[in-house]
């Protein structure tokens, strides 16, 4: 039996079971209408599953550039955690059936999307009565104002024009569909609240619907009260060795790398070796350099040099011909420009026309002379930073876009450097661009952006009068809402940011960036200056009563008009203390940075100019 025939048999079995259960729960139709609907459902979902299985069962990677390879041939399933509990990947579907609404969260390169694709493949291969539907959420960015259901309908009617919304709703209502919504963090920021509201509405409208959402970590999931948050765990040494063992690569190099990984390399570079993407890059750079860099930007730099100078990894020293004819330094400039001009537009997926347009902009920004089409060819075929994705293009991994955007910011010398960094910083504060800039040149980032922004922030906050009205207004200038939540047995205060425009909440997001850049200082400061005091039962009751009246999410909207009693309650409960403690951290950081750079300036004068 051929692979295609086997796949067709699996799909037929799955769809037959799915349609049977749908019609067992669907009453009130005549036989003719019933039979017609049954045929359309079987035909539509069979075509969808066959097409989607073919799409998601194979992929191209940094190692496998010329042709797609079976995901099963190289993928090692990663385990997850729910709170303190470890959940093995093989048991995850059981968790989805149990809880029905699930978020899978993981940092860049941990394999969230591959995990979701693997879940989709498992469900098709194992049969059952639940049909998985896989949605790459980045495609919603270019889908106009259409939401999830409209997008699904466009996909299904393209496959089978007779398919109708009523038929989709039958399946959703009876809980026989698992929606796998991959890449929440790739949605445009202004679409995320709208997306959440639609997911919430679907969950309420179709109570038995199962939903899995994948994303990079985001504090917003704390307010998704019906969803269980699973975190992708790092690879342990055995899983890391298993992943490398599955990869097709030069046998001698792979054998030596596995020996070193087992001996000391994994323990020494666990932060890299425990992340699937970075582990693969470690293998690629291993034969080029004797030592793995400790800093993440040096690691990406070495990976880029390997990709630019080298070969198809299975063909020894074969080097591809460059179409753009750009030297290494010029190619890096053009790639950095391509990354930043697309990043500021929050563009992660490109049509044929768009990728050439952005390439042309990048080449013009650098003042280089080459054809945009040739540059795109090299990005895809030689360096493999871009890859074909359906009818368009996408970065082979978004972390490459972030690294080269950071590289552009470091090298940019224009008078509007502050404005450019400021814009990039708040496009998606959870991304790694600003941390990478800090990793590459901390002094530059501190002098050009952090210090000016810290000073501006403190000055703005000092404009509010030291009155009850002024105190609450100061909090409302940064945060949209406040709430009380139970965390590890303690009733704690939370600030919320629910606005769709990050720029409107940039001061709040700035603190999130500070906490990442200065994580040790942040933890040390707040361990000495605790703001999360335990609320009294009467305070909690009064706050919760207030919140429930105001907002279905159990939080108080600070942008609305508040009574004097409500304002007093906010201050007495300790919200102001938390806010002021953050402001004190900012003031302290200004002093530290100013002393640091003043001393460095004095040392330069003494040792080099004196």
C-alpha positions in Angstrom: 0.0 0.0 0.0 1.4 3.4 -0.9 1.7 6.2 1.6 -1.0 8.2 -0.2 -3.4 5.2 0.0 -2.6 4.7 3.6 -3.3 8.3 4.4 -6.6 8.2 2.5 -7.6 5.2 4.5 -6.8 6.9 7.8 -8.7 10.1 6.8 -11.7 8.1 5.6 -11.9 6.2 9.0 -11.5 9.5 11.0 -14.1 11.4 9.0 -16.6 8.5 9.0 -16.5 8.4 12.8 -16.7 12.2 13.0 -19.7 12.5 10.7 -21.5 9.6 12.4 -21.3 11.3 15.8 -22.3 14.7 14.3 -25.5 13.2 12.8 -26.3 11.3 16.0 -26.5 14.7 17.7 -28.2 16.5 14.8 -32.0 16.1 14.8 -34.9 17.7 13.0 -33.7 17.1 9.4 -35.4 15.2 6.7 -33.7 12.1 5.3 -32.9 13.8 2.0 -31.4 16.9 3.7 -29.6 14.6 6.1 -28.0 12.5 3.3 -27.0 15.6 1.4 -25.4 17.2 4.4 -23.6 14.0 5.3 -22.0 13.7 1.8 -20.9 17.4 1.9 -19.3 17.0 5.3 -17.5 13.8 4.4 -16.2 15.3 1.2 -15.2 18.6 2.7 -13.4 17.3 5.8 -11.7 14.5 3.9 -10.2 16.9 1.4 -9.2 19.3 4.2 -7.5 16.6 6.3 -5.7 15.1 3.3 -4.4 18.5 2.1 -3.5 19.7 5.6 -1.8 16.4 6.5 0.3 16.7 3.4 1.2 20.3 4.3 2.0 19.8 8.0 3.6 16.4 7.9 6.6 17.8 5.9 8.7 20.9 6.3 11.9 22.5 5.4 14.4 23.5 8.1 17.8 25.1 8.3 19.3 21.7 7.8 16.9 20.5 5.1 16.8 23.3 2.7 16.2 21.8 -0.8 13.3 19.6 -0.1 10.7 19.1 2.6 11.3 16.2 5.0 8.9 14.3 7.1 8.4 15.9 10.5 8.3 12.5 12.1 11.9 11.8 10.9 13.5 14.5 12.9 11.1 15.8 15.6 11.5 14.9 19.2 8.4 15.6 21.3 8.9 18.1 24.1 7.2 17.7 27.5 5.1 20.4 29.1 4.3 21.7 32.6 1.0 22.7 34.1 1.9 24.7 37.2 4.3 22.4 39.1 3.1 19.3 37.3 5.1 17.8 34.4 3.0 16.5 31.5 4.5 14.1 29.0 3.9 15.0 25.4 2.2 11.7 24.7 -0.4 12.5 27.4 -1.2 16.0 26.2 -4.2 15.2 24.0 -5.8 13.6 27.1 -5.3 17.0 28.9 -7.0 18.8 26.0 -10.0 16.4 26.2 -10.1 17.0 30.0 -9.8 20.8 30.1 -11.0 21.7 26.5 -9.4 25.2 26.5 -5.6 25.2 26.6 -2.7 27.6 25.9 0.7 26.2 25.0 3.3 28.8 25.8 7.0 28.6 25.0 9.9 31.0 24.2 11.5 31.4 20.8 12.8 28.2 19.2 11.2 25.8 21.7 9.1 24.2 19.0 5.6 25.4 19.8 4.4 25.3 16.2 6.1 21.9 15.6 4.4 20.6 18.7 1.0 21.8 17.4 1.6 20.2 14.0 2.6 17.0 15.7 -0.6 17.1 17.7 -2.6 17.5 14.4 -0.8 14.6 12.8 -1.3 12.4 15.8 -5.1 13.0 15.7 -5.3 12.2 12.0 -3.1 9.1 12.3 -4.8 7.7 15.5 -8.3 8.2 14.2 -11.2 8.8 16.6 -14.2 11.0 16.3 -12.7 14.4 16.7 -11.4 16.4 13.7 -8.4 18.7 14.2 -8.5 22.0 12.3 -5.1 23.8 12.2 -5.0 27.6 11.8 -1.8 29.6 11.4 -3.0 32.9 13.1 -0.5 35.1 11.2 -2.7 34.6 8.1 -5.5 36.5 9.9 -3.4 39.6 9.8 -4.0 39.8 6.0 -7.5 38.6 6.1 -9.1 42.0 6.5 -11.7 42.1 9.3 -12.6 38.5 9.1 -12.4 36.4 12.3 -11.7 32.8 13.0 -15.0 31.4 11.7 -14.9 33.5 8.5 -11.3 32.4 7.9 -12.2 28.7 8.4 -15.1 29.1 6.0 -12.8 30.6 3.4 -10.5 27.6 3.7 -13.3 25.0 3.6 -15.3 26.6 0.7 -12.1 26.8 -1.3 -11.8 23.1 -0.9 -15.6 22.4 -1.3 -17.8 25.2 -2.6 -21.0 23.5 -1.3 -19.7 23.7 2.3 -21.8 26.0 4.5 -21.5 27.8 7.8 -24.4 25.7 9.2 -22.4 22.5 8.6 -19.4 23.9 10.4 -21.6 25.0 13.3 -23.0 21.5 13.7 -19.5 20.1 14.2 -18.5 22.9 16.6 -21.7 22.6 18.7 -21.3 18.9 19.3 -17.6 19.2 20.4 -16.2 17.1 17.6 -13.7 19.6 16.5 -10.3 20.6 18.0 -9.2 24.1 16.9 -5.5 24.4 16.9 -4.7 28.1 16.7 -1.0 28.5 16.2 1.0 31.7 16.9 -1.1 34.1 19.0 2.1 36.2 19.3 2.2 36.6 15.5 -1.2 38.4 15.4 -1.0 42.1 15.0 -1.2 43.7 18.4 -4.4 45.6 17.5 -6.1 42.3 16.6 -5.3 40.4 19.8 -8.1 41.6 22.0 -10.6 41.1 19.2 -9.2 37.5 18.8 -9.5 36.8 22.5 -13.1 38.0 22.5 -13.9 35.8 19.5 -12.3 32.8 21.2 -14.3 33.5 24.4 -17.5 33.9 22.4 -16.9 30.6 20.5 -16.2 28.9 23.8 -19.4 30.1 25.3 -21.5 29.5 22.2 -20.1 26.0 21.6 -19.5 24.8 25.2 -18.0 21.5 24.1 -15.5 23.0 21.6 -11.9 22.1 22.2 -9.3 24.9 21.6 -5.5 24.9 21.8 -3.7 28.3 21.4 0.1 28.5 21.0 2.1 31.6 21.7 5.3 33.0 23.2 4.8 33.9 26.9 2.4 36.7 27.4 0.9 38.1 30.7 -2.4 38.4 29.0 -3.0 34.7 29.5 -3.4 35.3 33.2 -6.8 36.9 32.4 -7.9 34.0 30.2 -9.7 32.5 33.1 -11.2 29.5 31.3 -7.9 28.4 29.8 -5.3 26.1 31.3 -1.7 27.4 30.6 0.8 24.7 29.7 4.5 25.7 29.3 6.8 23.9 26.8 9.7 22.5 28.9 13.4 22.7 27.7 14.9 19.6 26.3 16.8 17.4 28.8 20.1 15.9 27.8 18.6 12.6 26.6 16.0 14.4 24.4 18.7 16.7 23.0 20.8 13.6 22.1 17.8 12.0 20.5 17.1 15.1 18.4 20.7 15.2 17.1 20.6 11.5 16.5 17.6 11.8 14.2 19.1 14.6 12.0 20.8 13.7 8.7 24.2 15.2 8.9 27.8 14.4 8.3 28.3 11.2 10.3 31.7 12.0 11.7 30.7 15.5 12.8 27.5 14.3 14.3 29.2 11.5 16.2 31.8 13.8 17.7 29.2 16.4 18.5 27.1 13.8 20.3 30.1 12.7 22.3 30.9 16.3 23.4 27.2 16.9 24.1 27.0 14.0 26.4 30.4 14.7 28.0 30.2 18.5 28.8 28.7 20.5 26.0 25.1 20.2 27.2 25.9 21.1 30.8 28.1 24.0 29.8 25.6 25.5 27.3 22.3 24.2 28.6 20.5 27.5 27.8 21.3 26.8 24.1 21.3 23.0 24.0 17.9 22.7 25.6 16.2 24.7 22.8 15.6 22.7 19.6 16.3 25.5 17.2 19.5 26.6 19.0 20.7 23.0 19.4 20.4 22.5 15.6 22.3 25.7 15.1 25.0 24.4 17.5 25.5 21.3 15.4 25.8 23.5 12.2 28.4 25.7 13.7 30.2 23.0 15.6 32.6 22.0 12.8 33.4 25.6 12.0 34.5 26.7 15.5 36.1 24.9 18.4 34.0 26.8 21.1 30.3 27.6 21.3 29.8 31.4 22.1 28.2 32.1 25.5 26.3 35.2 24.3 23.2 34.7 22.2 24.1 37.4 19.6 27.5 35.8 18.9 25.7 32.5 18.5 23.4 33.9 15.9 26.3 35.7 14.2 28.2 32.4 13.9 25.1 30.6 12.6 24.7 33.3 9.9 28.3 33.0 8.9 27.9 29.2 8.7 24.8 29.6 6.5 26.4 32.3 4.3 29.7 30.6 3.7 28.7 27.0 3.7 26.9 24.4 1.9 24.1 22.1 1.9 25.1 20.3 5.2 24.8 16.9 3.5 27.1 17.8 0.6 30.4 18.5 2.3 32.0 21.8 1.1 29.6 22.5 -1.8 28.9 26.2 -1.9 25.9 27.7 -3.8 26.3 30.4 -6.3 25.1 33.8 -5.1 22.6 35.6 -7.4 22.9 39.0 -5.7 26.7 39.0 -5.9 26.8 40.8 -2.5 29.9 40.5 -0.3 29.3 39.2 3.2 29.2 42.7 4.9 26.9 44.1 2.3 24.6 41.1 2.4 24.4 41.4 6.2 23.5 45.1 5.8 20.8 44.3 3.3 19.4 41.5 5.5 19.4 43.7 8.6 17.5 46.3 6.6 15.1 43.7 5.3 14.5 42.5 8.8 13.8 46.0 10.3 11.6 47.3 7.5 9.4 44.2 7.7 9.5 44.1 11.6 8.2 47.7 12.0 5.2 46.6 9.9 4.8 43.5 12.1 5.2 41.5 8.9 6.0 37.8 9.4 4.5 36.4 6.3 5.1 37.7 2.8 3.3 37.3 -0.5 5.4 37.0 -3.7 4.8 40.7 -4.4 5.5 41.8 -0.7 8.8 40.0 -0.3 10.2 41.7 -3.4 8.8 45.1 -2.2 10.5 44.7 1.2 13.7 43.5 -0.5 13.7 46.6 -2.7 13.2 48.9 0.3 16.1 47.2 2.1 18.5 47.4 -0.8 17.6 51.1 -1.2 18.1 51.8 2.5 21.6 50.4 2.3 22.5 52.2 -1.0 23.4 48.9 -2.6 23.1 47.8 -6.3 21.5 44.5 -6.8 18.2 43.2 -8.0 15.5 42.6 -5.3 14.6 39.3 -6.9 18.2 38.1 -6.8 18.5 39.1 -3.1 15.3 37.2 -2.3 16.7 34.2 -4.1 19.8 34.2 -2.0 17.8 34.7 1.2 15.8 31.5 0.3 18.2 29.3 -1.5 21.6 30.2 -0.2 21.3 31.6 3.4 17.9 30.0 4.1 16.9 32.8 6.4 13.6 32.9 4.4 11.7 29.8 3.3 8.8 29.1 1.1 5.5 28.8 3.0 2.5 27.9 0.9 2.1 30.6 -1.7 4.3 33.0 0.1 7.4 33.3 2.3 8.3 33.4 6.0 11.4 33.7 8.0 12.8 30.2 8.7 12.4 31.3 12.3 11.2 34.6 13.7 14.3 34.9 15.9 16.3 35.6 12.8 14.1 38.6 12.0 14.6 39.8 15.6 18.4 39.3 15.6 18.9 41.2 12.3 16.5 43.9 13.4 18.7 44.3 16.5 21.8 44.4 14.4 20.3 47.2 12.3 19.5 49.3 15.5 23.0 48.9 16.8 24.6 50.0 13.6 22.2 52.9 12.8 23.7 56.3 13.4 20.9 58.7 12.4 19.7 61.6 14.5 16.4 59.8 15.1 17.9 56.7 16.7 15.9 57.2 19.9 12.6 57.4 17.9 13.5 54.3 15.9 14.4 52.2 18.9 11.3 53.4 20.7 9.1 52.4 17.9 10.7 48.9 17.5 10.6 48.3 21.3 6.8 48.5 21.5 5.8 46.7 18.4 5.9 43.5 20.4 7.5 43.9 23.8 7.6 40.1 24.3 10.0 39.7 21.4 13.7 39.6 21.8 14.8 42.6 19.7 15.6 44.9 22.6 17.3 42.2 24.7 19.5 41.3 21.7 20.4 45.0 21.2 21.4 45.1 24.9 23.3 41.8 24.5 25.3 43.3 21.5 26.0 46.8 23.0 24.5 47.5 26.4 26.3 50.9 26.6 24.7 52.1 23.4 21.2 51.0 24.4 21.5 52.6 27.8 22.8 56.0 26.5 20.7 56.3 23.4 17.4 55.0 24.7 17.1 53.6 28.2 18.4 56.7 30.1 16.4 59.2 28.0 13.3 57.2 28.4 13.8 56.6 32.1 14.2 60.3 32.7 11.2 61.2 30.6 9.1 58.6 32.4 10.0 59.9 35.9 9.5 63.5 34.8 6.0 62.6 33.5 5.0 60.9 36.7 6.2 63.8 38.8 3.7 66.1 37.1 0.8 64.4 38.9 -0.2 66.2 42.1 0.3 64.3 45.4 -3.5 64.0 46.0 -5.9 61.1 45.9 -7.1 62.3 42.5 -3.5 62.7 41.3 -2.4 59.3 42.6 -5.2 57.4 40.9 -4.7 59.4 37.7 -1.0 58.5 37.7 -1.9 54.8 37.9 -4.5 55.2 35.1 -1.9 56.9 32.9 -0.1 53.6 32.6 -2.6 50.8 33.2 -6.1 50.2 31.9 -7.4 48.1 34.7 -6.7 46.6 38.1 -7.8 43.4 39.8 -7.2 40.9 42.6 -6.2 37.3 41.9 -5.3 34.3 43.9 -1.7 33.2 43.3 -0.2 30.2 45.2 -2.6 30.8 48.1 -2.0 34.6 48.3 -4.4 37.3 47.2 -2.3 39.6 45.0 -2.8 42.9 43.2 -2.6 42.9 39.4 -2.3 45.8 36.9 -3.9 45.1 33.5 -3.2 46.3 30.0 -6.1 45.6 27.7 -5.8 48.4 25.2 -5.2 47.3 21.6 -2.6 50.0 20.9 0.7 49.3 22.6 1.8 52.9 22.1 -1.0 53.9 24.5 0.5 51.7 27.2 4.2 52.2 26.3 5.1 53.3 29.9 3.7 50.1 31.3 5.4 47.9 28.7 8.6 49.8 29.4 8.7 48.3 32.9 8.3 44.9 31.4 11.4 45.5 29.2 13.3 46.8 32.2 12.5 43.7 34.2 14.0 41.6 31.3 17.1 43.6 30.8 17.9 43.9 34.5 16.3 40.8 35.8 18.7 40.3 38.7 18.4 43.9 39.8 14.6 43.8 39.5 14.3 40.6 41.6 16.7 42.0 44.2 14.9 45.3 44.5 11.5 43.8 44.8 12.6 41.2 47.3 13.6 44.1 49.5 10.7 46.3 48.6 7.6 44.1 48.6 4.4 45.7 47.4 2.3 42.5 47.2 1.1 42.7 50.8 -1.7 40.4 51.8 -5.1 41.9 51.4 -7.6 41.7 54.3 -10.7 39.7 53.6 -12.8 42.8 53.8 -10.6 44.7 51.3 -10.7 41.7 48.9 -14.4 41.4 49.2 -14.9 45.1 48.6 -12.6 45.1 45.6 -14.1 42.0 44.1 -17.6 43.3 44.5 -16.5 46.5 42.8 -14.8 44.6 39.9 -17.6 42.2 39.2 -20.0 45.1 38.8 -17.7 46.8 36.4 -16.2 44.2 34.2 -16.9 40.6 33.1 -13.2 39.8 33.5 -13.4 40.7 37.2 -11.3 43.8 36.9 -11.9 47.5 37.3 -11.6 49.7 34.2 -9.4 52.7 35.2 -10.3 54.6 32.1 -13.9 55.0 33.3 -15.2 57.5 35.8 -14.6 56.4 39.4 -16.3 57.6 42.6 -14.4 59.0 45.5 -15.0 55.9 47.5 -13.6 53.7 44.7 -10.5 55.8 44.5 -9.9 55.5 48.2 -10.4 51.8 48.0 -7.8 51.5 45.3 -5.2 53.5 47.3 -5.9 51.8 50.6 -5.7 48.3 49.0 -2.0 49.0 48.1 -2.2 49.6 44.3 -0.4 52.9 44.7 2.4 51.2 46.7 3.1 48.8 43.9 3.1 51.6 41.4 5.4 53.8 43.5 7.8 50.9 44.1 8.3 50.6 40.3 8.9 54.3 40.1 11.5 54.0 42.8 13.2 51.3 40.8 13.3 53.6 37.8 14.8 56.4 39.8 17.5 54.1 41.2 18.3 52.8 37.8 18.8 56.3 36.5 21.4 57.0 39.2 23.3 53.7 38.6 23.4 54.2 34.8 24.5 57.9 35.1 27.3 57.0 37.5 28.4 54.1 35.2 28.6 56.1 32.1 30.1 59.2 33.8 32.9 56.9 35.1 33.4 55.3 31.7 33.6 58.8 30.1 36.2 59.9 32.7 38.2 56.7 32.1 38.2 57.3 28.3 39.5 60.9 28.9 42.2 59.7 31.3 43.5 56.7 29.5 43.0 57.6 25.9 42.8 61.4 25.7 44.8 62.6 28.7 
